[in-house]
Amino acid sequence: MRDKIEAVEAVCPKCGQTLLVYLPKEEIPKCSKCNVQMVIKELLDEGKSY
Ligand SMILES: [Zn+2]
């Protein structure tokens, strides 16, 4: 089993605050201001090579 960690951007649907989360190590947090569950905005590909 591979344990790949992905960085995703979570965004609050209410106030738009964003936060980087590392899945599956971390959970999608709640917004500290609004106390609502944040949603995943986009997947960030860390495997890019320049
Ligand atoms: Zn919020």
mmCIF file of the protein (N, C-alpha, C, O) and its ligand, coordinates in Angstrom:
data_MODEL
# 
_entry.id   MODEL 
# 
loop_
_entity.id 
_entity.type 
_entity.pdbx_number_of_molecules 
1 polymer     1 
2 non-polymer 1 
# 
_entity_poly.entity_id                      1 
_entity_poly.type                           'polypeptide(L)' 
_entity_poly.nstd_linkage                   no 
_entity_poly.nstd_monomer                   no 
_entity_poly.pdbx_seq_one_letter_code       MRDKIEAVEAVCPKCGQTLLVYLPKEEIPKCSKCNVQMVIKELLDEGKSY 
_entity_poly.pdbx_seq_one_letter_code_can   MRDKIEAVEAVCPKCGQTLLVYLPKEEIPKCSKCNVQMVIKELLDEGKSY 
_entity_poly.pdbx_strand_id                 A 
# 
loop_
_entity_poly_seq.entity_id 
_entity_poly_seq.num 
_entity_poly_seq.mon_id 
_entity_poly_seq.hetero 
1 1  MET n 
1 2  ARG n 
1 3  ASP n 
1 4  LYS n 
1 5  ILE n 
1 6  GLU n 
1 7  ALA n 
1 8  VAL n 
1 9  GLU n 
1 10 ALA n 
1 11 VAL n 
1 12 CYS n 
1 13 PRO n 
1 14 LYS n 
1 15 CYS n 
1 16 GLY n 
1 17 GLN n 
1 18 THR n 
1 19 LEU n 
1 20 LEU n 
1 21 VAL n 
1 22 TYR n 
1 23 LEU n 
1 24 PRO n 
1 25 LYS n 
1 26 GLU n 
1 27 GLU n 
1 28 ILE n 
1 29 PRO n 
1 30 LYS n 
1 31 CYS n 
1 32 SER n 
1 33 LYS n 
1 34 CYS n 
1 35 ASN n 
1 36 VAL n 
1 37 GLN n 
1 38 MET n 
1 39 VAL n 
1 40 ILE n 
1 41 LYS n 
1 42 GLU n 
1 43 LEU n 
1 44 LEU n 
1 45 ASP n 
1 46 GLU n 
1 47 GLY n 
1 48 LYS n 
1 49 SER n 
1 50 TYR n 
# 
loop_
_struct_asym.id 
_struct_asym.entity_id 
A 1 
B 2 
# 
loop_
_chem_comp.id 
_chem_comp.type 
_chem_comp.mon_nstd_flag 
ALA 'L-peptide linking' y 
ARG 'L-peptide linking' y 
ASN 'L-peptide linking' y 
ASP 'L-peptide linking' y 
CYS 'L-peptide linking' y 
GLN 'L-peptide linking' y 
GLU 'L-peptide linking' y 
GLY 'peptide linking'   y 
ILE 'L-peptide linking' y 
LEU 'L-peptide linking' y 
LYS 'L-peptide linking' y 
MET 'L-peptide linking' y 
PRO 'L-peptide linking' y 
SER 'L-peptide linking' y 
THR 'L-peptide linking' y 
TYR 'L-peptide linking' y 
VAL 'L-peptide linking' y 
ZN  non-polymer         . 
# 
_pdbx_entity_nonpoly.entity_id   2 
_pdbx_entity_nonpoly.name        ? 
_pdbx_entity_nonpoly.comp_id     ZN 
# 
_pdbx_nonpoly_scheme.asym_id         B 
_pdbx_nonpoly_scheme.entity_id       2 
_pdbx_nonpoly_scheme.mon_id          ZN 
_pdbx_nonpoly_scheme.ndb_seq_num     1 
_pdbx_nonpoly_scheme.pdb_seq_num     101 
_pdbx_nonpoly_scheme.auth_seq_num    101 
_pdbx_nonpoly_scheme.pdb_mon_id      ZN 
_pdbx_nonpoly_scheme.auth_mon_id     ZN 
_pdbx_nonpoly_scheme.pdb_strand_id   A 
_pdbx_nonpoly_scheme.pdb_ins_code    . 
# 
loop_
_atom_site.group_PDB 
_atom_site.id 
_atom_site.type_symbol 
_atom_site.label_atom_id 
_atom_site.label_alt_id 
_atom_site.label_comp_id 
_atom_site.label_asym_id 
_atom_site.label_entity_id 
_atom_site.label_seq_id 
_atom_site.pdbx_PDB_ins_code 
_atom_site.Cartn_x 
_atom_site.Cartn_y 
_atom_site.Cartn_z 
_atom_site.occupancy 
_atom_site.B_iso_or_equiv 
_atom_site.pdbx_formal_charge 
_atom_site.auth_seq_id 
_atom_site.auth_comp_id 
_atom_site.auth_asym_id 
_atom_site.auth_atom_id 
_atom_site.pdbx_PDB_model_num 
ATOM   1   N  N  . MET A 1 1  ? 0.848   -1.200 0.000   1.00 0.00 ? 1   MET A N  1 
ATOM   2   C  CA . MET A 1 1  ? 0.000   0.000  0.000   1.00 0.00 ? 1   MET A CA 1 
ATOM   3   C  C  . MET A 1 1  ? 0.883   1.249  0.000   1.00 0.00 ? 1   MET A C  1 
ATOM   4   O  O  . MET A 1 1  ? 1.820   1.381  0.787   1.00 0.00 ? 1   MET A O  1 
ATOM   5   N  N  . ARG A 1 2  ? 0.552   2.134  -0.891  1.00 0.00 ? 2   ARG A N  1 
ATOM   6   C  CA . ARG A 1 2  ? 1.290   3.389  -0.909  1.00 0.00 ? 2   ARG A CA 1 
ATOM   7   C  C  . ARG A 1 2  ? 0.584   4.411  -0.034  1.00 0.00 ? 2   ARG A C  1 
ATOM   8   O  O  . ARG A 1 2  ? -0.643  4.448  0.059   1.00 0.00 ? 2   ARG A O  1 
ATOM   9   N  N  . ASP A 1 3  ? 1.389   5.227  0.594   1.00 0.00 ? 3   ASP A N  1 
ATOM   10  C  CA . ASP A 1 3  ? 0.850   6.228  1.489   1.00 0.00 ? 3   ASP A CA 1 
ATOM   11  C  C  . ASP A 1 3  ? 1.140   7.606  0.912   1.00 0.00 ? 3   ASP A C  1 
ATOM   12  O  O  . ASP A 1 3  ? 1.992   8.343  1.408   1.00 0.00 ? 3   ASP A O  1 
ATOM   13  N  N  . LYS A 1 4  ? 0.420   7.929  -0.134  1.00 0.00 ? 4   LYS A N  1 
ATOM   14  C  CA . LYS A 1 4  ? 0.686   9.188  -0.815  1.00 0.00 ? 4   LYS A CA 1 
ATOM   15  C  C  . LYS A 1 4  ? -0.053  10.334 -0.130  1.00 0.00 ? 4   LYS A C  1 
ATOM   16  O  O  . LYS A 1 4  ? -1.252  10.259 0.136   1.00 0.00 ? 4   LYS A O  1 
ATOM   17  N  N  . ILE A 1 5  ? 0.691   11.376 0.141   1.00 0.00 ? 5   ILE A N  1 
ATOM   18  C  CA . ILE A 1 5  ? 0.089   12.538 0.776   1.00 0.00 ? 5   ILE A CA 1 
ATOM   19  C  C  . ILE A 1 5  ? -0.140  13.620 -0.275  1.00 0.00 ? 5   ILE A C  1 
ATOM   20  O  O  . ILE A 1 5  ? 0.772   13.992 -1.014  1.00 0.00 ? 5   ILE A O  1 
ATOM   21  N  N  . GLU A 1 6  ? -1.359  14.109 -0.325  1.00 0.00 ? 6   GLU A N  1 
ATOM   22  C  CA . GLU A 1 6  ? -1.712  15.125 -1.292  1.00 0.00 ? 6   GLU A CA 1 
ATOM   23  C  C  . GLU A 1 6  ? -2.039  16.421 -0.579  1.00 0.00 ? 6   GLU A C  1 
ATOM   24  O  O  . GLU A 1 6  ? -2.727  16.429 0.441   1.00 0.00 ? 6   GLU A O  1 
ATOM   25  N  N  . ALA A 1 7  ? -1.542  17.508 -1.124  1.00 0.00 ? 7   ALA A N  1 
ATOM   26  C  CA . ALA A 1 7  ? -1.910  18.812 -0.595  1.00 0.00 ? 7   ALA A CA 1 
ATOM   27  C  C  . ALA A 1 7  ? -3.153  19.295 -1.327  1.00 0.00 ? 7   ALA A C  1 
ATOM   28  O  O  . ALA A 1 7  ? -3.174  19.380 -2.555  1.00 0.00 ? 7   ALA A O  1 
ATOM   29  N  N  . VAL A 1 8  ? -4.177  19.608 -0.564  1.00 0.00 ? 8   VAL A N  1 
ATOM   30  C  CA . VAL A 1 8  ? -5.387  20.141 -1.165  1.00 0.00 ? 8   VAL A CA 1 
ATOM   31  C  C  . VAL A 1 8  ? -5.716  21.476 -0.512  1.00 0.00 ? 8   VAL A C  1 
ATOM   32  O  O  . VAL A 1 8  ? -5.348  21.731 0.635   1.00 0.00 ? 8   VAL A O  1 
ATOM   33  N  N  . GLU A 1 9  ? -6.405  22.309 -1.252  1.00 0.00 ? 9   GLU A N  1 
ATOM   34  C  CA . GLU A 1 9  ? -6.797  23.593 -0.711  1.00 0.00 ? 9   GLU A CA 1 
ATOM   35  C  C  . GLU A 1 9  ? -8.247  23.511 -0.270  1.00 0.00 ? 9   GLU A C  1 
ATOM   36  O  O  . GLU A 1 9  ? -9.146  23.257 -1.071  1.00 0.00 ? 9   GLU A O  1 
ATOM   37  N  N  . ALA A 1 10 ? -8.452  23.729 1.005   1.00 0.00 ? 10  ALA A N  1 
ATOM   38  C  CA . ALA A 1 10 ? -9.811  23.753 1.534   1.00 0.00 ? 10  ALA A CA 1 
ATOM   39  C  C  . ALA A 1 10 ? -10.270 25.201 1.605   1.00 0.00 ? 10  ALA A C  1 
ATOM   40  O  O  . ALA A 1 10 ? -9.512  26.100 1.970   1.00 0.00 ? 10  ALA A O  1 
ATOM   41  N  N  . VAL A 1 11 ? -11.523 25.401 1.249   1.00 0.00 ? 11  VAL A N  1 
ATOM   42  C  CA . VAL A 1 11 ? -12.061 26.759 1.269   1.00 0.00 ? 11  VAL A CA 1 
ATOM   43  C  C  . VAL A 1 11 ? -13.367 26.780 2.051   1.00 0.00 ? 11  VAL A C  1 
ATOM   44  O  O  . VAL A 1 11 ? -14.171 25.852 1.971   1.00 0.00 ? 11  VAL A O  1 
ATOM   45  N  N  . CYS A 1 12 ? -13.562 27.842 2.799   1.00 0.00 ? 12  CYS A N  1 
ATOM   46  C  CA . CYS A 1 12 ? -14.819 28.004 3.524   1.00 0.00 ? 12  CYS A CA 1 
ATOM   47  C  C  . CYS A 1 12 ? -15.878 28.514 2.560   1.00 0.00 ? 12  CYS A C  1 
ATOM   48  O  O  . CYS A 1 12 ? -15.670 29.533 1.901   1.00 0.00 ? 12  CYS A O  1 
ATOM   49  N  N  . PRO A 1 13 ? -17.016 27.823 2.464   1.00 0.00 ? 13  PRO A N  1 
ATOM   50  C  CA . PRO A 1 13 ? -18.054 28.264 1.544   1.00 0.00 ? 13  PRO A CA 1 
ATOM   51  C  C  . PRO A 1 13 ? -18.731 29.566 1.970   1.00 0.00 ? 13  PRO A C  1 
ATOM   52  O  O  . PRO A 1 13 ? -19.423 30.207 1.178   1.00 0.00 ? 13  PRO A O  1 
ATOM   53  N  N  . LYS A 1 14 ? -18.526 29.940 3.206   1.00 0.00 ? 14  LYS A N  1 
ATOM   54  C  CA . LYS A 1 14 ? -19.163 31.173 3.700   1.00 0.00 ? 14  LYS A CA 1 
ATOM   55  C  C  . LYS A 1 14 ? -18.285 32.404 3.501   1.00 0.00 ? 14  LYS A C  1 
ATOM   56  O  O  . LYS A 1 14 ? -18.688 33.371 2.855   1.00 0.00 ? 14  LYS A O  1 
ATOM   57  N  N  . CYS A 1 15 ? -17.080 32.355 4.066   1.00 0.00 ? 15  CYS A N  1 
ATOM   58  C  CA . CYS A 1 15 ? -16.244 33.551 4.049   1.00 0.00 ? 15  CYS A CA 1 
ATOM   59  C  C  . CYS A 1 15 ? -15.110 33.467 3.037   1.00 0.00 ? 15  CYS A C  1 
ATOM   60  O  O  . CYS A 1 15 ? -14.429 34.458 2.774   1.00 0.00 ? 15  CYS A O  1 
ATOM   61  N  N  . GLY A 1 16 ? -14.910 32.277 2.471   1.00 0.00 ? 16  GLY A N  1 
ATOM   62  C  CA . GLY A 1 16 ? -13.909 32.151 1.414   1.00 0.00 ? 16  GLY A CA 1 
ATOM   63  C  C  . GLY A 1 16 ? -12.482 31.999 1.912   1.00 0.00 ? 16  GLY A C  1 
ATOM   64  O  O  . GLY A 1 16 ? -11.545 32.033 1.114   1.00 0.00 ? 16  GLY A O  1 
ATOM   65  N  N  . GLN A 1 17 ? -12.303 31.835 3.195   1.00 0.00 ? 17  GLN A N  1 
ATOM   66  C  CA . GLN A 1 17 ? -10.968 31.621 3.745   1.00 0.00 ? 17  GLN A CA 1 
ATOM   67  C  C  . GLN A 1 17 ? -10.420 30.271 3.280   1.00 0.00 ? 17  GLN A C  1 
ATOM   68  O  O  . GLN A 1 17 ? -11.128 29.264 3.284   1.00 0.00 ? 17  GLN A O  1 
ATOM   69  N  N  . THR A 1 18 ? -9.160  30.272 2.884   1.00 0.00 ? 18  THR A N  1 
ATOM   70  C  CA . THR A 1 18 ? -8.579  29.028 2.399   1.00 0.00 ? 18  THR A CA 1 
ATOM   71  C  C  . THR A 1 18 ? -7.475  28.548 3.322   1.00 0.00 ? 18  THR A C  1 
ATOM   72  O  O  . THR A 1 18 ? -6.872  29.315 4.073   1.00 0.00 ? 18  THR A O  1 
ATOM   73  N  N  . LEU A 1 19 ? -7.235  27.249 3.236   1.00 0.00 ? 19  LEU A N  1 
ATOM   74  C  CA . LEU A 1 19 ? -6.260  26.608 4.110   1.00 0.00 ? 19  LEU A CA 1 
ATOM   75  C  C  . LEU A 1 19 ? -5.727  25.388 3.375   1.00 0.00 ? 19  LEU A C  1 
ATOM   76  O  O  . LEU A 1 19 ? -6.481  24.669 2.720   1.00 0.00 ? 19  LEU A O  1 
ATOM   77  N  N  . LEU A 1 20 ? -4.428  25.161 3.487   1.00 0.00 ? 20  LEU A N  1 
ATOM   78  C  CA . LEU A 1 20 ? -3.864  23.958 2.883   1.00 0.00 ? 20  LEU A CA 1 
ATOM   79  C  C  . LEU A 1 20 ? -3.991  22.790 3.852   1.00 0.00 ? 20  LEU A C  1 
ATOM   80  O  O  . LEU A 1 20 ? -3.673  22.907 5.035   1.00 0.00 ? 20  LEU A O  1 
ATOM   81  N  N  . VAL A 1 21 ? -4.457  21.671 3.333   1.00 0.00 ? 21  VAL A N  1 
ATOM   82  C  CA . VAL A 1 21 ? -4.585  20.463 4.143   1.00 0.00 ? 21  VAL A CA 1 
ATOM   83  C  C  . VAL A 1 21 ? -3.854  19.336 3.439   1.00 0.00 ? 21  VAL A C  1 
ATOM   84  O  O  . VAL A 1 21 ? -3.826  19.269 2.210   1.00 0.00 ? 21  VAL A O  1 
ATOM   85  N  N  . TYR A 1 22 ? -3.278  18.471 4.210   1.00 0.00 ? 22  TYR A N  1 
ATOM   86  C  CA . TYR A 1 22 ? -2.572  17.333 3.648   1.00 0.00 ? 22  TYR A CA 1 
ATOM   87  C  C  . TYR A 1 22 ? -3.353  16.060 3.907   1.00 0.00 ? 22  TYR A C  1 
ATOM   88  O  O  . TYR A 1 22 ? -3.473  15.596 5.041   1.00 0.00 ? 22  TYR A O  1 
ATOM   89  N  N  . LEU A 1 23 ? -3.878  15.511 2.830   1.00 0.00 ? 23  LEU A N  1 
ATOM   90  C  CA . LEU A 1 23 ? -4.677  14.286 2.918   1.00 0.00 ? 23  LEU A CA 1 
ATOM   91  C  C  . LEU A 1 23 ? -3.817  13.093 2.570   1.00 0.00 ? 23  LEU A C  1 
ATOM   92  O  O  . LEU A 1 23 ? -2.908  13.232 1.752   1.00 0.00 ? 23  LEU A O  1 
ATOM   93  N  N  . PRO A 1 24 ? -4.051  11.947 3.137   1.00 0.00 ? 24  PRO A N  1 
ATOM   94  C  CA . PRO A 1 24 ? -5.089  11.656 4.132   1.00 0.00 ? 24  PRO A CA 1 
ATOM   95  C  C  . PRO A 1 24 ? -4.620  11.831 5.572   1.00 0.00 ? 24  PRO A C  1 
ATOM   96  O  O  . PRO A 1 24 ? -5.273  11.386 6.516   1.00 0.00 ? 24  PRO A O  1 
ATOM   97  N  N  . LYS A 1 25 ? -3.484  12.486 5.716   1.00 0.00 ? 25  LYS A N  1 
ATOM   98  C  CA . LYS A 1 25 ? -2.927  12.646 7.055   1.00 0.00 ? 25  LYS A CA 1 
ATOM   99  C  C  . LYS A 1 25 ? -3.794  13.552 7.934   1.00 0.00 ? 25  LYS A C  1 
ATOM   100 O  O  . LYS A 1 25 ? -3.984  13.301 9.124   1.00 0.00 ? 25  LYS A O  1 
ATOM   101 N  N  . GLU A 1 26 ? -4.306  14.599 7.316   1.00 0.00 ? 26  GLU A N  1 
ATOM   102 C  CA . GLU A 1 26 ? -5.135  15.538 8.068   1.00 0.00 ? 26  GLU A CA 1 
ATOM   103 C  C  . GLU A 1 26 ? -6.576  15.481 7.570   1.00 0.00 ? 26  GLU A C  1 
ATOM   104 O  O  . GLU A 1 26 ? -6.848  14.994 6.472   1.00 0.00 ? 26  GLU A O  1 
ATOM   105 N  N  . GLU A 1 27 ? -7.468  15.971 8.369   1.00 0.00 ? 27  GLU A N  1 
ATOM   106 C  CA . GLU A 1 27 ? -8.866  16.032 7.964   1.00 0.00 ? 27  GLU A CA 1 
ATOM   107 C  C  . GLU A 1 27 ? -9.184  17.428 7.458   1.00 0.00 ? 27  GLU A C  1 
ATOM   108 O  O  . GLU A 1 27 ? -8.496  18.400 7.766   1.00 0.00 ? 27  GLU A O  1 
ATOM   109 N  N  . ILE A 1 28 ? -10.247 17.494 6.674   1.00 0.00 ? 28  ILE A N  1 
ATOM   110 C  CA . ILE A 1 28 ? -10.714 18.810 6.240   1.00 0.00 ? 28  ILE A CA 1 
ATOM   111 C  C  . ILE A 1 28 ? -11.248 19.543 7.470   1.00 0.00 ? 28  ILE A C  1 
ATOM   112 O  O  . ILE A 1 28 ? -12.161 19.063 8.142   1.00 0.00 ? 28  ILE A O  1 
ATOM   113 N  N  . PRO A 1 29 ? -10.677 20.692 7.750   1.00 0.00 ? 29  PRO A N  1 
ATOM   114 C  CA . PRO A 1 29 ? -11.051 21.383 8.992   1.00 0.00 ? 29  PRO A CA 1 
ATOM   115 C  C  . PRO A 1 29 ? -12.350 22.170 8.858   1.00 0.00 ? 29  PRO A C  1 
ATOM   116 O  O  . PRO A 1 29 ? -12.908 22.321 7.771   1.00 0.00 ? 29  PRO A O  1 
ATOM   117 N  N  . LYS A 1 30 ? -12.798 22.654 9.980   1.00 0.00 ? 30  LYS A N  1 
ATOM   118 C  CA . LYS A 1 30 ? -13.898 23.607 9.981   1.00 0.00 ? 30  LYS A CA 1 
ATOM   119 C  C  . LYS A 1 30 ? -13.308 25.005 9.980   1.00 0.00 ? 30  LYS A C  1 
ATOM   120 O  O  . LYS A 1 30 ? -12.210 25.232 10.490  1.00 0.00 ? 30  LYS A O  1 
ATOM   121 N  N  . CYS A 1 31 ? -14.042 25.929 9.409   1.00 0.00 ? 31  CYS A N  1 
ATOM   122 C  CA . CYS A 1 31 ? -13.607 27.317 9.421   1.00 0.00 ? 31  CYS A CA 1 
ATOM   123 C  C  . CYS A 1 31 ? -13.639 27.824 10.853  1.00 0.00 ? 31  CYS A C  1 
ATOM   124 O  O  . CYS A 1 31 ? -14.620 27.638 11.573  1.00 0.00 ? 31  CYS A O  1 
ATOM   125 N  N  . SER A 1 32 ? -12.547 28.470 11.254  1.00 0.00 ? 32  SER A N  1 
ATOM   126 C  CA . SER A 1 32 ? -12.467 28.942 12.637  1.00 0.00 ? 32  SER A CA 1 
ATOM   127 C  C  . SER A 1 32 ? -13.411 30.118 12.892  1.00 0.00 ? 32  SER A C  1 
ATOM   128 O  O  . SER A 1 32 ? -13.809 30.368 14.029  1.00 0.00 ? 32  SER A O  1 
ATOM   129 N  N  . LYS A 1 33 ? -13.762 30.834 11.827  1.00 0.00 ? 33  LYS A N  1 
ATOM   130 C  CA . LYS A 1 33 ? -14.674 31.972 12.003  1.00 0.00 ? 33  LYS A CA 1 
ATOM   131 C  C  . LYS A 1 33 ? -16.134 31.547 11.985  1.00 0.00 ? 33  LYS A C  1 
ATOM   132 O  O  . LYS A 1 33 ? -16.920 31.922 12.855  1.00 0.00 ? 33  LYS A O  1 
ATOM   133 N  N  . CYS A 1 34 ? -16.478 30.752 10.970  1.00 0.00 ? 34  CYS A N  1 
ATOM   134 C  CA . CYS A 1 34 ? -17.888 30.447 10.727  1.00 0.00 ? 34  CYS A CA 1 
ATOM   135 C  C  . CYS A 1 34 ? -18.322 29.128 11.353  1.00 0.00 ? 34  CYS A C  1 
ATOM   136 O  O  . CYS A 1 34 ? -19.518 28.871 11.494  1.00 0.00 ? 34  CYS A O  1 
ATOM   137 N  N  . ASN A 1 35 ? -17.354 28.287 11.732  1.00 0.00 ? 35  ASN A N  1 
ATOM   138 C  CA . ASN A 1 35 ? -17.649 26.968 12.287  1.00 0.00 ? 35  ASN A CA 1 
ATOM   139 C  C  . ASN A 1 35 ? -18.459 26.104 11.326  1.00 0.00 ? 35  ASN A C  1 
ATOM   140 O  O  . ASN A 1 35 ? -19.339 25.348 11.736  1.00 0.00 ? 35  ASN A O  1 
ATOM   141 N  N  . VAL A 1 36 ? -18.143 26.233 10.043  1.00 0.00 ? 36  VAL A N  1 
ATOM   142 C  CA . VAL A 1 36 ? -18.753 25.357 9.050   1.00 0.00 ? 36  VAL A CA 1 
ATOM   143 C  C  . VAL A 1 36 ? -17.657 24.495 8.416   1.00 0.00 ? 36  VAL A C  1 
ATOM   144 O  O  . VAL A 1 36 ? -16.491 24.886 8.367   1.00 0.00 ? 36  VAL A O  1 
ATOM   145 N  N  . GLN A 1 37 ? -18.051 23.333 7.941   1.00 0.00 ? 37  GLN A N  1 
ATOM   146 C  CA . GLN A 1 37 ? -17.109 22.427 7.304   1.00 0.00 ? 37  GLN A CA 1 
ATOM   147 C  C  . GLN A 1 37 ? -16.587 23.045 6.011   1.00 0.00 ? 37  GLN A C  1 
ATOM   148 O  O  . GLN A 1 37 ? -17.368 23.475 5.163   1.00 0.00 ? 37  GLN A O  1 
ATOM   149 N  N  . MET A 1 38 ? -15.274 23.087 5.867   1.00 0.00 ? 38  MET A N  1 
ATOM   150 C  CA . MET A 1 38 ? -14.678 23.607 4.638   1.00 0.00 ? 38  MET A CA 1 
ATOM   151 C  C  . MET A 1 38 ? -14.764 22.552 3.542   1.00 0.00 ? 38  MET A C  1 
ATOM   152 O  O  . MET A 1 38 ? -14.935 21.363 3.813   1.00 0.00 ? 38  MET A O  1 
ATOM   153 N  N  . VAL A 1 39 ? -14.643 23.009 2.306   1.00 0.00 ? 39  VAL A N  1 
ATOM   154 C  CA . VAL A 1 39 ? -14.717 22.089 1.174   1.00 0.00 ? 39  VAL A CA 1 
ATOM   155 C  C  . VAL A 1 39 ? -13.410 22.151 0.384   1.00 0.00 ? 39  VAL A C  1 
ATOM   156 O  O  . VAL A 1 39 ? -12.687 23.146 0.423   1.00 0.00 ? 39  VAL A O  1 
ATOM   157 N  N  . ILE A 1 40 ? -13.133 21.083 -0.319  1.00 0.00 ? 40  ILE A N  1 
ATOM   158 C  CA . ILE A 1 40 ? -11.907 21.037 -1.110  1.00 0.00 ? 40  ILE A CA 1 
ATOM   159 C  C  . ILE A 1 40 ? -12.060 21.902 -2.353  1.00 0.00 ? 40  ILE A C  1 
ATOM   160 O  O  . ILE A 1 40 ? -13.001 21.741 -3.130  1.00 0.00 ? 40  ILE A O  1 
ATOM   161 N  N  . LYS A 1 41 ? -11.129 22.809 -2.522  1.00 0.00 ? 41  LYS A N  1 
ATOM   162 C  CA . LYS A 1 41 ? -11.209 23.729 -3.648  1.00 0.00 ? 41  LYS A CA 1 
ATOM   163 C  C  . LYS A 1 41 ? -10.563 23.127 -4.889  1.00 0.00 ? 41  LYS A C  1 
ATOM   164 O  O  . LYS A 1 41 ? -11.174 23.090 -5.957  1.00 0.00 ? 41  LYS A O  1 
ATOM   165 N  N  . GLU A 1 42 ? -9.356  22.667 -4.750  1.00 0.00 ? 42  GLU A N  1 
ATOM   166 C  CA . GLU A 1 42 ? -8.682  22.078 -5.898  1.00 0.00 ? 42  GLU A CA 1 
ATOM   167 C  C  . GLU A 1 42 ? -7.567  21.157 -5.420  1.00 0.00 ? 42  GLU A C  1 
ATOM   168 O  O  . GLU A 1 42 ? -7.045  21.293 -4.313  1.00 0.00 ? 42  GLU A O  1 
ATOM   169 N  N  . LEU A 1 43 ? -7.236  20.249 -6.263  1.00 0.00 ? 43  LEU A N  1 
ATOM   170 C  CA . LEU A 1 43 ? -6.114  19.378 -5.953  1.00 0.00 ? 43  LEU A CA 1 
ATOM   171 C  C  . LEU A 1 43 ? -4.841  19.991 -6.496  1.00 0.00 ? 43  LEU A C  1 
ATOM   172 O  O  . LEU A 1 43 ? -4.769  20.412 -7.651  1.00 0.00 ? 43  LEU A O  1 
ATOM   173 N  N  . LEU A 1 44 ? -3.855  20.029 -5.647  1.00 0.00 ? 44  LEU A N  1 
ATOM   174 C  CA . LEU A 1 44 ? -2.584  20.571 -6.061  1.00 0.00 ? 44  LEU A CA 1 
ATOM   175 C  C  . LEU A 1 44 ? -1.627  19.428 -6.376  1.00 0.00 ? 44  LEU A C  1 
ATOM   176 O  O  . LEU A 1 44 ? -1.415  18.516 -5.576  1.00 0.00 ? 44  LEU A O  1 
ATOM   177 N  N  . ASP A 1 45 ? -1.075  19.514 -7.543  1.00 0.00 ? 45  ASP A N  1 
ATOM   178 C  CA . ASP A 1 45 ? -0.173  18.455 -7.962  1.00 0.00 ? 45  ASP A CA 1 
ATOM   179 C  C  . ASP A 1 45 ? 1.252   18.801 -7.552  1.00 0.00 ? 45  ASP A C  1 
ATOM   180 O  O  . ASP A 1 45 ? 1.867   19.730 -8.075  1.00 0.00 ? 45  ASP A O  1 
ATOM   181 N  N  . GLU A 1 46 ? 1.750   18.028 -6.605  1.00 0.00 ? 46  GLU A N  1 
ATOM   182 C  CA . GLU A 1 46 ? 3.106   18.297 -6.128  1.00 0.00 ? 46  GLU A CA 1 
ATOM   183 C  C  . GLU A 1 46 ? 4.151   17.537 -6.933  1.00 0.00 ? 46  GLU A C  1 
ATOM   184 O  O  . GLU A 1 46 ? 5.351   17.696 -6.711  1.00 0.00 ? 46  GLU A O  1 
ATOM   185 N  N  . GLY A 1 47 ? 3.699   16.725 -7.853  1.00 0.00 ? 47  GLY A N  1 
ATOM   186 C  CA . GLY A 1 47 ? 4.627   15.939 -8.636  1.00 0.00 ? 47  GLY A CA 1 
ATOM   187 C  C  . GLY A 1 47 ? 5.072   16.621 -9.916  1.00 0.00 ? 47  GLY A C  1 
ATOM   188 O  O  . GLY A 1 47 ? 5.617   15.973 -10.809 1.00 0.00 ? 47  GLY A O  1 
ATOM   189 N  N  . LYS A 1 48 ? 4.846   17.913 -10.012 1.00 0.00 ? 48  LYS A N  1 
ATOM   190 C  CA . LYS A 1 48 ? 5.242   18.629 -11.226 1.00 0.00 ? 48  LYS A CA 1 
ATOM   191 C  C  . LYS A 1 48 ? 6.739   18.742 -11.337 1.00 0.00 ? 48  LYS A C  1 
ATOM   192 O  O  . LYS A 1 48 ? 7.436   18.962 -10.347 1.00 0.00 ? 48  LYS A O  1 
ATOM   193 N  N  . SER A 1 49 ? 7.219   18.593 -12.526 1.00 0.00 ? 49  SER A N  1 
ATOM   194 C  CA . SER A 1 49 ? 8.643   18.776 -12.751 1.00 0.00 ? 49  SER A CA 1 
ATOM   195 C  C  . SER A 1 49 ? 8.830   19.921 -13.723 1.00 0.00 ? 49  SER A C  1 
ATOM   196 O  O  . SER A 1 49 ? 8.162   19.988 -14.755 1.00 0.00 ? 49  SER A O  1 
ATOM   197 N  N  . TYR A 1 50 ? 9.725   20.809 -13.396 1.00 0.00 ? 50  TYR A N  1 
ATOM   198 C  CA . TYR A 1 50 ? 9.945   21.975 -14.233 1.00 0.00 ? 50  TYR A CA 1 
ATOM   199 C  C  . TYR A 1 50 ? 11.101  21.754 -15.183 1.00 0.00 ? 50  TYR A C  1 
ATOM   200 O  O  . TYR A 1 50 ? 11.431  22.641 -15.971 1.00 0.00 ? 50  TYR A O  1 
HETATM 201 ZN ZN . ZN  B 2 .  ? -15.622 30.924 7.131   1.00 0.00 2 101 ZN  A ZN 1 
# 
